[in-house]
Amino acid sequence: MARTILVAVKDLLFGSKIQEAGKRTGTALQWSPRFDRLRDVAETKAPDVIIADLGEPGMLDELAAVREKRPGTRILGFAGHVQEDLMAQAQQLGVTEVFSKGQFNTQLDRILARERGEG
């Protein structure tokens, strides 16, 4: 059974890149509604993987709440390459993998194909 991947990205342009990569790789993606709290959406949708824009205001707090309630959920986060402190905080919080936005964009197809899994 394929994994459930929840995307928490509010940037419409970058979100469309993720959506297109999902189509190219045959990866089904679910989207966190723009104005809903990620912790609530994760509770309802029970994702196996969350892809999150770490630069969104309050995202680290939301991820901390998700990590507490769903410790087994893989969390992949990205942020601007100049946001080194933010990326370090995310790693300390327990984000599974942290990428610069450029790295994430470059590796997007490979990441989605890997994360969709089969079981």
N, CA, C and O atoms as a GROMACS GRO file, in nm:
protein
  476
    1MET      N    1   0.085  -0.119   0.000
    1MET     CA    2   0.000   0.000   0.000
    1MET      C    3   0.088   0.124   0.000
    1MET      O    4   0.184   0.134   0.077
    2ALA      N    5   0.056   0.219  -0.087
    2ALA     CA    6   0.134   0.342  -0.098
    2ALA      C    7   0.119   0.427   0.028
    2ALA      O    8   0.014   0.424   0.093
    3ARG      N    9   0.221   0.500   0.059
    3ARG     CA   10   0.218   0.590   0.175
    3ARG      C   11   0.133   0.713   0.147
    3ARG      O   12   0.120   0.756   0.032
    4THR      N   13   0.077   0.769   0.253
    4THR     CA   14   0.002   0.894   0.244
    4THR      C   15   0.100   1.008   0.264
    4THR      O   16   0.167   1.016   0.367
    5ILE      N   17   0.108   1.097   0.166
    5ILE     CA   18   0.198   1.212   0.172
    5ILE      C   19   0.115   1.339   0.179
    5ILE      O   20   0.034   1.366   0.090
    6LEU      N   21   0.136   1.416   0.285
    6LEU     CA   22   0.064   1.540   0.307
    6LEU      C   23   0.159   1.656   0.281
    6LEU      O   24   0.269   1.660   0.336
    7VAL      N   25   0.117   1.749   0.198
    7VAL     CA   26   0.200   1.865   0.163
    7VAL      C   27   0.145   1.988   0.233
    7VAL      O   28   0.028   2.022   0.219
    8ALA      N   29   0.233   2.054   0.310
    8ALA     CA   30   0.198   2.177   0.381
    8ALA      C   31   0.284   2.290   0.326
    8ALA      O   32   0.382   2.332   0.387
    9VAL      N   33   0.243   2.339   0.209
    9VAL     CA   34   0.316   2.445   0.139
    9VAL      C   35   0.213   2.547   0.092
    9VAL      O   36   0.120   2.513   0.019
   10LYS      N   37   0.229   2.671   0.135
   10LYS     CA   38   0.132   2.774   0.097
   10LYS      C   39   0.175   2.853  -0.026
   10LYS      O   40   0.091   2.917  -0.090
   11ASP      N   41   0.302   2.849  -0.060
   11ASP     CA   42   0.354   2.919  -0.178
   11ASP      C   43   0.296   2.851  -0.302
   11ASP      O   44   0.330   2.737  -0.333
   12LEU      N   45   0.209   2.920  -0.372
   12LEU     CA   46   0.138   2.859  -0.486
   12LEU      C   47   0.232   2.817  -0.598
   12LEU      O   48   0.211   2.712  -0.659
   13LEU      N   49   0.334   2.896  -0.627
   13LEU     CA   50   0.427   2.862  -0.734
   13LEU      C   51   0.506   2.736  -0.699
   13LEU      O   52   0.518   2.645  -0.781
   14PHE      N   53   0.559   2.731  -0.577
   14PHE     CA   54   0.635   2.612  -0.538
   14PHE      C   55   0.543   2.492  -0.521
   14PHE      O   56   0.580   2.379  -0.552
   15GLY      N   57   0.424   2.516  -0.472
   15GLY     CA   58   0.325   2.409  -0.460
   15GLY      C   59   0.294   2.347  -0.595
   15GLY      O   60   0.277   2.226  -0.605
   16SER      N   61   0.286   2.430  -0.699
   16SER     CA   62   0.257   2.377  -0.833
   16SER      C   63   0.374   2.293  -0.883
   16SER      O   64   0.352   2.196  -0.957
   17LYS      N   65   0.497   2.328  -0.845
   17LYS     CA   66   0.613   2.246  -0.882
   17LYS      C   67   0.603   2.109  -0.815
   17LYS      O   68   0.632   2.007  -0.878
   18ILE      N   69   0.564   2.108  -0.690
   18ILE     CA   70   0.549   1.981  -0.619
   18ILE      C   71   0.438   1.898  -0.682
   18ILE      O   72   0.452   1.777  -0.700
   19GLN      N   73   0.328   1.963  -0.716
   19GLN     CA   74   0.216   1.894  -0.778
   19GLN      C   75   0.257   1.831  -0.912
   19GLN      O   76   0.222   1.716  -0.940
   20GLU      N   77   0.329   1.906  -0.993
   20GLU     CA   78   0.375   1.854  -1.122
   20GLU      C   79   0.472   1.737  -1.104
   20GLU      O   80   0.466   1.639  -1.178
   21ALA      N   81   0.560   1.747  -1.004
   21ALA     CA   82   0.652   1.636  -0.976
   21ALA      C   83   0.574   1.512  -0.930
   21ALA      O   84   0.610   1.400  -0.965
   22GLY      N   85   0.468   1.533  -0.854
   22GLY     CA   86   0.384   1.422  -0.813
   22GLY      C   87   0.323   1.351  -0.933
   22GLY      O   88   0.317   1.228  -0.937
   23LYS      N   89   0.278   1.429  -1.031
   23LYS     CA   90   0.222   1.369  -1.153
   23LYS      C   91   0.328   1.293  -1.230
   23LYS      O   92   0.304   1.182  -1.277
   24ARG      N   93   0.447   1.353  -1.244
   24ARG     CA   94   0.556   1.287  -1.318
   24ARG      C   95   0.596   1.154  -1.255
   24ARG      O   96   0.629   1.059  -1.326
   25THR      N   97   0.595   1.149  -1.124
   25THR     CA   98   0.643   1.029  -1.053
   25THR      C   99   0.532   0.934  -1.013
   25THR      O  100   0.558   0.828  -0.955
   26GLY      N  101   0.408   0.970  -1.044
   26GLY     CA  102   0.296   0.885  -1.007
   26GLY      C  103   0.272   0.881  -0.857
   26GLY      O  104   0.225   0.781  -0.802
   27THR      N  105   0.305   0.991  -0.791
   27THR     CA  106   0.291   1.001  -0.646
   27THR      C  107   0.165   1.077  -0.610
   27THR      O  108   0.150   1.193  -0.648
   28ALA      N  109   0.075   1.013  -0.538
   28ALA     CA  110  -0.048   1.080  -0.494
   28ALA      C  111  -0.014   1.170  -0.375
   28ALA      O  112   0.050   1.127  -0.279
   29LEU      N  113  -0.058   1.293  -0.383
   29LEU     CA  114  -0.032   1.391  -0.277
   29LEU      C  115  -0.164   1.441  -0.221
   29LEU      O  116  -0.261   1.461  -0.294
   30GLN      N  117  -0.165   1.462  -0.090
   30GLN     CA  118  -0.277   1.529  -0.025
   30GLN      C  119  -0.226   1.665   0.020
   30GLN      O  120  -0.108   1.681   0.052
   31TRP      N  121  -0.314   1.762   0.022
   31TRP     CA  122  -0.273   1.899   0.055
   31TRP      C  123  -0.339   1.945   0.184
   31TRP      O  124  -0.458   1.924   0.207
   32SER      N  125  -0.259   2.009   0.266
   32SER     CA  126  -0.311   2.070   0.387
   32SER      C  127  -0.377   2.202   0.348
   32SER      O  128  -0.312   2.286   0.287
   33PRO      N  129  -0.504   2.221   0.379
   33PRO     CA  130  -0.571   2.347   0.343
   33PRO      C  131  -0.494   2.468   0.398
   33PRO      O  132  -0.442   2.464   0.509
   34ARG      N  133  -0.490   2.572   0.319
   34ARG     CA  134  -0.406   2.690   0.351
   34ARG      C  135  -0.433   2.750   0.488
   34ARG      O  136  -0.340   2.800   0.551
   35PHE      N  137  -0.554   2.748   0.535
   35PHE     CA  138  -0.585   2.818   0.659
   35PHE      C  139  -0.613   2.725   0.776
   35PHE      O  140  -0.655   2.770   0.883
   36ASP      N  141  -0.589   2.596   0.758
   36ASP     CA  142  -0.608   2.501   0.868
   36ASP      C  143  -0.474   2.476   0.937
   36ASP      O  144  -0.368   2.484   0.875
   37ARG      N  145  -0.480   2.445   1.065
   37ARG     CA  146  -0.357   2.414   1.138
   37ARG      C  147  -0.309   2.276   1.095
   37ARG      O  148  -0.387   2.182   1.085
   38LEU      N  149  -0.181   2.266   1.069
   38LEU     CA  150  -0.123   2.140   1.023
   38LEU      C  151  -0.147   2.028   1.123
   38LEU      O  152  -0.174   1.914   1.084
   39ARG      N  153  -0.138   2.058   1.252
   39ARG     CA  154  -0.156   1.953   1.353
   39ARG      C  155  -0.296   1.892   1.344
   39ARG      O  156  -0.312   1.771   1.366
   40ASP      N  157  -0.396   1.972   1.312
   40ASP     CA  158  -0.533   1.921   1.299
   40ASP      C  159  -0.549   1.838   1.172
   40ASP      O  160  -0.613   1.733   1.174
   41VAL      N  161  -0.491   1.886   1.064
   41VAL     CA  162  -0.500   1.812   0.938
   41VAL      C  163  -0.428   1.679   0.951
   41VAL      O  164  -0.477   1.577   0.903
   42ALA      N  165  -0.311   1.679   1.015
   42ALA     CA  166  -0.235   1.555   1.033
   42ALA      C  167  -0.311   1.456   1.120
   42ALA      O  168  -0.303   1.335   1.098
   43GLU      N  169  -0.383   1.506   1.217
   43GLU     CA  170  -0.463   1.419   1.303
   43GLU      C  171  -0.574   1.352   1.222
   43GLU      O  172  -0.603   1.233   1.241
   44THR      N  173  -0.636   1.426   1.132
   44THR     CA  174  -0.746   1.375   1.051
   44THR      C  175  -0.698   1.283   0.939
   44THR      O  176  -0.754   1.175   0.919
   45LYS      N  177  -0.595   1.326   0.867
   45LYS     CA  178  -0.550   1.251   0.750
   45LYS      C  179  -0.449   1.141   0.782
   45LYS      O  180  -0.427   1.052   0.700
   46ALA      N  181  -0.389   1.144   0.899
   46ALA     CA  182  -0.292   1.043   0.944
   46ALA      C  183  -0.187   1.013   0.837
   46ALA      O  184  -0.175   0.898   0.794
   47PRO      N  185  -0.111   1.113   0.794
   47PRO     CA  186  -0.013   1.088   0.688
   47PRO      C  187   0.107   1.007   0.737
   47PRO      O  188   0.142   1.007   0.855
   48ASP      N  189   0.169   0.938   0.642
   48ASP     CA  190   0.295   0.869   0.670
   48ASP      C  191   0.412   0.966   0.656
   48ASP      O  192   0.514   0.953   0.724
   49VAL      N  193   0.394   1.063   0.566
   49VAL     CA  194   0.499   1.160   0.534
   49VAL      C  195   0.437   1.298   0.526
   49VAL      O  196   0.327   1.315   0.473
   50ILE      N  197   0.507   1.397   0.579
   50ILE     CA  198   0.466   1.538   0.564
   50ILE      C  199   0.580   1.612   0.496
   50ILE      O  200   0.696   1.598   0.534
   51ILE      N  201   0.546   1.690   0.395
   51ILE     CA  202   0.641   1.780   0.330
   51ILE      C  203   0.601   1.921   0.373
   51ILE      O  204   0.487   1.963   0.350
   52ALA      N  205   0.695   1.994   0.435
   52ALA     CA  206   0.660   2.123   0.493
   52ALA      C  207   0.759   2.233   0.455
   52ALA      O  208   0.880   2.211   0.450
   53ASP      N  209   0.706   2.350   0.429
   53ASP     CA  210   0.785   2.471   0.408
   53ASP      C  211   0.818   2.526   0.546
   53ASP      O  212   0.732   2.584   0.612
   54LEU      N  213   0.941   2.508   0.590
   54LEU     CA  214   0.981   2.550   0.724
   54LEU      C  215   0.975   2.701   0.742
   54LEU      O  216   0.969   2.749   0.855
   55GLY      N  217   0.977   2.776   0.634
   55GLY     CA  218   0.976   2.921   0.640
   55GLY      C  219   0.839   2.981   0.667
   55GLY      O  220   0.827   3.102   0.690
   56GLU      N  221   0.735   2.899   0.664
   56GLU     CA  222   0.601   2.950   0.694
   56GLU      C  223   0.592   2.990   0.841
   56GLU      O  224   0.639   2.916   0.927
   57PRO      N  225   0.534   3.105   0.871
   57PRO     CA  226   0.520   3.146   1.012
   57PRO      C  227   0.448   3.040   1.095
   57PRO      O  228   0.340   2.992   1.057
   58GLY      N  229   0.508   3.003   1.207
   58GLY     CA  230   0.446   2.906   1.297
   58GLY      C  231   0.465   2.761   1.259
   58GLY      O  232   0.418   2.672   1.330
   59MET      N  233   0.534   2.733   1.147
   59MET     CA  234   0.546   2.595   1.100
   59MET      C  235   0.621   2.507   1.200
   59MET      O  236   0.582   2.392   1.220
   60LEU      N  237   0.726   2.558   1.262
   60LEU     CA  238   0.800   2.473   1.357
   60LEU      C  239   0.712   2.434   1.475
   60LEU      O  240   0.721   2.321   1.523
   61ASP      N  241   0.628   2.524   1.522
   61ASP     CA  242   0.535   2.491   1.630
   61ASP      C  243   0.436   2.384   1.586
   61ASP      O  244   0.404   2.292   1.662
   62GLU      N  245   0.387   2.396   1.463
   62GLU     CA  246   0.294   2.295   1.411
   62GLU      C  247   0.362   2.159   1.399
   62GLU      O  248   0.304   2.056   1.434
   63LEU      N  249   0.484   2.160   1.350
   63LEU     CA  250   0.557   2.033   1.335
   63LEU      C  251   0.589   1.971   1.470
   63LEU      O  252   0.587   1.848   1.484
   64ALA      N  253   0.617   2.054   1.569
   64ALA     CA  254   0.642   2.001   1.705
   64ALA      C  255   0.518   1.931   1.758
   64ALA      O  256   0.527   1.825   1.819
   65ALA      N  257   0.401   1.991   1.733
   65ALA     CA  258   0.275   1.930   1.778
   65ALA      C  259   0.249   1.800   1.703
   65ALA      O  260   0.203   1.702   1.763
   66VAL      N  261   0.278   1.797   1.574
   66VAL     CA  262   0.261   1.674   1.496
   66VAL      C  263   0.357   1.567   1.547
   66VAL      O  264   0.319   1.451   1.566
   67ARG      N  265   0.481   1.606   1.570
   67ARG     CA  266   0.583   1.511   1.616
   67ARG      C  267   0.542   1.449   1.750
   67ARG      O  268   0.565   1.330   1.773
   68GLU      N  269   0.480   1.529   1.837
   68GLU     CA  270   0.437   1.480   1.967
   68GLU      C  271   0.322   1.378   1.953
   68GLU      O  272   0.322   1.275   2.020
   69LYS      N  273   0.226   1.408   1.866
   69LYS     CA  274   0.109   1.322   1.851
   69LYS      C  275   0.135   1.204   1.757
   69LYS      O  276   0.075   1.097   1.773
   70ARG      N  277   0.222   1.223   1.660
   70ARG     CA  278   0.248   1.120   1.558
   70ARG      C  279   0.399   1.103   1.541
   70ARG      O  280   0.455   1.142   1.438
   71PRO      N  281   0.465   1.045   1.640
   71PRO     CA  282   0.612   1.037   1.637
   71PRO      C  283   0.670   0.957   1.520
   71PRO      O  284   0.786   0.977   1.484
   72GLY      N  285   0.592   0.868   1.461
   72GLY     CA  286   0.643   0.787   1.351
   72GLY      C  287   0.632   0.853   1.215
   72GLY      O  288   0.681   0.798   1.116
   73THR      N  289   0.569   0.967   1.207
   73THR     CA  290   0.551   1.035   1.079
   73THR      C  291   0.684   1.091   1.030
   73THR      O  292   0.754   1.160   1.104
   74ARG      N  293   0.718   1.060   0.906
   74ARG     CA  294   0.839   1.120   0.846
   74ARG      C  295   0.806   1.263   0.808
   74ARG      O  296   0.701   1.290   0.750
   75ILE      N  297   0.895   1.355   0.842
   75ILE     CA  298   0.874   1.495   0.808
   75ILE      C  299   0.992   1.542   0.725
   75ILE      O  300   1.107   1.533   0.767
   76LEU      N  301   0.963   1.592   0.606
   76LEU     CA  302   1.063   1.648   0.518
   76LEU      C  303   1.039   1.798   0.511
   76LEU      O  304   0.930   1.842   0.473
   77GLY      N  305   1.138   1.875   0.549
   77GLY     CA  306   1.121   2.020   0.551
   77GLY      C  307   1.223   2.089   0.463
   77GLY      O  308   1.333   2.039   0.441
   78PHE      N  309   1.185   2.205   0.412
   78PHE     CA  310   1.278   2.284   0.332
   78PHE      C  311   1.263   2.431   0.371
   78PHE      O  312   1.158   2.476   0.418
   79ALA      N  313   1.372   2.504   0.348
   79ALA     CA  314   1.375   2.648   0.377
   79ALA      C  315   1.478   2.712   0.285
   79ALA      O  316   1.560   2.644   0.223
   80GLY      N  317   1.473   2.842   0.276
   80GLY     CA  318   1.571   2.916   0.196
   80GLY      C  319   1.711   2.887   0.245
   80GLY      O  320   1.733   2.870   0.365
   81HIS      N  321   1.807   2.883   0.154
   81HIS     CA  322   1.943   2.844   0.190
   81HIS      C  323   2.008   2.938   0.292
   81HIS      O  324   2.104   2.900   0.358
   82VAL      N  325   1.957   3.059   0.304
   82VAL     CA  326   2.014   3.153   0.402
   82VAL      C  327   1.950   3.135   0.540
   82VAL      O  328   1.993   3.200   0.636
   83GLN      N  329   1.852   3.050   0.552
   83GLN     CA  330   1.783   3.028   0.679
   83GLN      C  331   1.846   2.911   0.756
   83GLN      O  332   1.776   2.817   0.795
   84GLU      N  333   1.976   2.918   0.775
   84GLU     CA  334   2.050   2.809   0.839
   84GLU      C  335   2.003   2.784   0.982
   84GLU      O  336   1.992   2.669   1.024
   85ASP      N  337   1.975   2.890   1.057
   85ASP     CA  338   1.928   2.873   1.195
   85ASP      C  339   1.794   2.800   1.198
   85ASP      O  340   1.772   2.713   1.282
   86LEU      N  341   1.706   2.836   1.107
   86LEU     CA  342   1.575   2.771   1.100
   86LEU      C  343   1.591   2.623   1.067
   86LEU      O  344   1.523   2.538   1.127
   87MET      N  345   1.679   2.591   0.974
   87MET     CA  346   1.700   2.451   0.937
   87MET      C  347   1.761   2.374   1.055
   87MET      O  348   1.726   2.258   1.077
   88ALA      N  349   1.851   2.436   1.129
   88ALA     CA  350   1.910   2.371   1.246
   88ALA      C  351   1.803   2.347   1.354
   88ALA      O  352   1.802   2.242   1.417
   89GLN      N  353   1.714   2.443   1.373
   89GLN     CA  354   1.605   2.426   1.470
   89GLN      C  355   1.516   2.310   1.429
   89GLN      O  356   1.473   2.230   1.513
   90ALA      N  357   1.488   2.299   1.300
   90ALA     CA  358   1.404   2.190   1.250
   90ALA      C  359   1.470   2.055   1.277
   90ALA      O  360   1.402   1.960   1.316
   91GLN      N  361   1.599   2.046   1.257
   91GLN     CA  362   1.670   1.920   1.284
   91GLN      C  363   1.663   1.886   1.432
   91GLN      O  364   1.641   1.770   1.468
   92GLN      N  365   1.681   1.986   1.519
   92GLN     CA  366   1.673   1.963   1.663
   92GLN      C  367   1.533   1.919   1.703
   92GLN      O  368   1.516   1.841   1.797
   93LEU      N  369   1.433   1.969   1.633
   93LEU     CA  370   1.294   1.935   1.660
   93LEU      C  371   1.262   1.790   1.621
   93LEU      O  372   1.166   1.731   1.670
   94GLY      N  373   1.342   1.736   1.533
   94GLY     CA  374   1.319   1.598   1.490
   94GLY      C  375   1.264   1.586   1.349
   94GLY      O  376   1.213   1.480   1.312
   95VAL      N  377   1.275   1.693   1.270
   95VAL     CA  378   1.237   1.682   1.130
   95VAL      C  379   1.330   1.579   1.067
   95VAL      O  380   1.451   1.587   1.082
   96THR      N  381   1.273   1.483   0.996
   96THR     CA  382   1.347   1.368   0.946
   96THR      C  383   1.457   1.408   0.849
   96THR      O  384   1.571   1.363   0.861
   97GLU      N  385   1.424   1.494   0.754
   97GLU     CA  386   1.522   1.544   0.658
   97GLU      C  387   1.496   1.692   0.634
   97GLU      O  388   1.381   1.735   0.620
   98VAL      N  389   1.604   1.768   0.631
   98VAL     CA  390   1.594   1.913   0.608
   98VAL      C  391   1.676   1.946   0.484
   98VAL      O  392   1.792   1.906   0.471
   99PHE      N  393   1.615   2.020   0.394
   99PHE     CA  394   1.678   2.059   0.267
   99PHE      C  395   1.674   2.210   0.252
   99PHE      O  396   1.586   2.277   0.307
  100SER      N  397   1.770   2.264   0.178
  100SER     CA  398   1.752   2.401   0.131
  100SER      C  399   1.645   2.392   0.021
  100SER      O  400   1.624   2.286  -0.036
  101LYS      N  401   1.580   2.501  -0.007
  101LYS     CA  402   1.474   2.500  -0.109
  101LYS      C  403   1.530   2.456  -0.244
  101LYS      O  404   1.464   2.384  -0.319
  102GLY      N  405   1.652   2.501  -0.275
  102GLY     CA  406   1.716   2.463  -0.401
  102GLY      C  407   1.743   2.314  -0.408
  102GLY      O  408   1.719   2.251  -0.511
  103GLN      N  409   1.794   2.256  -0.300
  103GLN     CA  410   1.820   2.112  -0.295
  103GLN      C  411   1.690   2.035  -0.312
  103GLN      O  412   1.683   1.938  -0.388
  104PHE      N  413   1.587   2.079  -0.241
  104PHE     CA  414   1.459   2.010  -0.248
  104PHE      C  415   1.404   2.015  -0.390
  104PHE      O  416   1.357   1.914  -0.442
  105ASN      N  417   1.411   2.131  -0.452
  105ASN     CA  418   1.361   2.149  -0.587
  105ASN      C  419   1.437   2.060  -0.686
  105ASN      O  420   1.376   1.996  -0.772
  106THR      N  421   1.568   2.054  -0.673
  106THR     CA  422   1.652   1.974  -0.762
  106THR      C  423   1.624   1.825  -0.747
  106THR      O  424   1.626   1.752  -0.846
  107GLN      N  425   1.598   1.780  -0.624
  107GLN     CA  426   1.581   1.638  -0.595
  107GLN      C  427   1.434   1.596  -0.585
  107GLN      O  428   1.404   1.483  -0.547
  108LEU      N  429   1.344   1.684  -0.618
  108LEU     CA  430   1.201   1.664  -0.593
  108LEU      C  431   1.147   1.532  -0.650
  108LEU      O  432   1.080   1.458  -0.578
  109ASP      N  433   1.174   1.502  -0.775
  109ASP     CA  434   1.122   1.379  -0.834
  109ASP      C  435   1.173   1.256  -0.758
  109ASP      O  436   1.096   1.165  -0.727
  110ARG      N  437   1.302   1.254  -0.728
  110ARG     CA  438   1.362   1.141  -0.657
  110ARG      C  439   1.304   1.128  -0.517
  110ARG      O  440   1.276   1.017  -0.471
  111ILE      N  441   1.286   1.241  -0.449
  111ILE     CA  442   1.230   1.240  -0.313
  111ILE      C  443   1.088   1.184  -0.314
  111ILE      O  444   1.054   1.097  -0.234
  112LEU      N  445   1.004   1.233  -0.405
  112LEU     CA  446   0.865   1.187  -0.410
  112LEU      C  447   0.857   1.038  -0.446
  112LEU      O  448   0.778   0.964  -0.388
  113ALA      N  449   0.938   0.996  -0.543
  113ALA     CA  450   0.936   0.854  -0.582
  113ALA      C  451   0.978   0.767  -0.463
  113ALA      O  452   0.919   0.661  -0.440
  114ARG      N  453   1.077   0.811  -0.389
  114ARG     CA  454   1.123   0.734  -0.272
  114ARG      C  455   1.016   0.732  -0.162
  114ARG      O  456   0.990   0.628  -0.102
  115GLU      N  457   0.956   0.847  -0.137
  115GLU     CA  458   0.862   0.858  -0.024
  115GLU      C  459   0.727   0.794  -0.050
  115GLU      O  460   0.657   0.758   0.045
  116ARG      N  461   0.688   0.779  -0.174
  116ARG     CA  462   0.557   0.718  -0.199
  116ARG      C  463   0.556   0.574  -0.152
  116ARG      O  464   0.453   0.524  -0.108
  117GLY      N  465   0.672   0.508  -0.160
  117GLY     CA  466   0.687   0.373  -0.105
  117GLY      C  467   0.579   0.277  -0.150
  117GLY      O  468   0.492   0.310  -0.230
  118GLU      N  469   0.587   0.161  -0.099
  118GLU     CA  470   0.485   0.058  -0.125
  118GLU      C  471   0.472  -0.028  -0.001
  118GLU      O  472   0.511  -0.145   0.000
  119GLY      N  473   0.417   0.032   0.106
  119GLY     CA  474   0.394  -0.050   0.222
  119GLY      C  475   0.463  -0.008   0.343
  119GLY      O  476   0.450  -0.072   0.447
   0.00000   0.00000   0.00000
